[in-house]
């Protein structure tokens, strides 16, 4: 009876009470979800206990800034005694993949870096792994794909049907190379092929140097084919079979840490936002890069993923 009287005598207060309850339930659910999503390990970063740092290279490598920042932080962090770079990537842009490779190599000169291949570590993903001191793969990991690809969309027939035509004024015959409203000329194709051959040779030289293989041997493997982890080991492209735990154990041993239960240190996560949730955890800039930068990009990337 008292509850009914309260509801009838104070309708505004009753409404606010109900709305407040709904808001608290909603906010509590969101908070719980984000805590679960981020994981407990990301909050245990600033401690003095030495351990193994873990950096993840996931998805298409579009930009390298975040990975370089994480590697730099771990390189300068005295608590991080060794690093495992966990790679699950089909590769990506040539420049970004090369930058990650160089930064891993630079970091390995300061403290041991082990590359751990997950399901896929192909093309630019494999290139990045080359910077590490040792490379571990699962028997069924898909890796290799040592090659370069450039895709240029051609909408000429479609544009002809709808009556669309570009009027182009340019400073030279090759200024609009890769234009999507016309067919590529033989001169343009030859120029792009020379660039691709050059960048391909850069990849081959990096593999030969880091894996201590003759360049001619690598060139025979570098026709874009993929390998299983076992095949890659037989070809000398990886060091040994092993999962993430094996990689952590190997890194801990190189750093003189307890190999039974080494402390894992993850990069510090910035304040999590709904926008980052929608962009699958990538930085907003990296996500927008993926969407907006649709121009032709030289890629160390397994072609089936595009």
Buried (B, 14 or more C-beta within 10 A) or exposed (E): EEEEEEBEEEEEEBEEEEEEEEEEEEEEEEEEEEEEEBEEEBEEBEEEEBBBBBBBBBBBBBBBEBBBBBBEBBBEBEBBBBBBBBBBBBBBBBBBBBBBBBBBBBBBEEBBBBBBBBEBBBBBBBBBBBBBBBBBBBEEBBBBBBBBBBEBEBEBEEBEEEEEEEEEEEEEEEEBBBBBBBEBEEEBEEBBEEEBEEBBBBBBEBBBEBBEBEEEBBBEBBEBEBBBBBBBBEBBBBBEBBBBEBBBBBBBBBBEBEBEEBBBBBBEEEEBEEEBEEBEBBBEEBBEBBEEEEEBBBBBBBBEBE
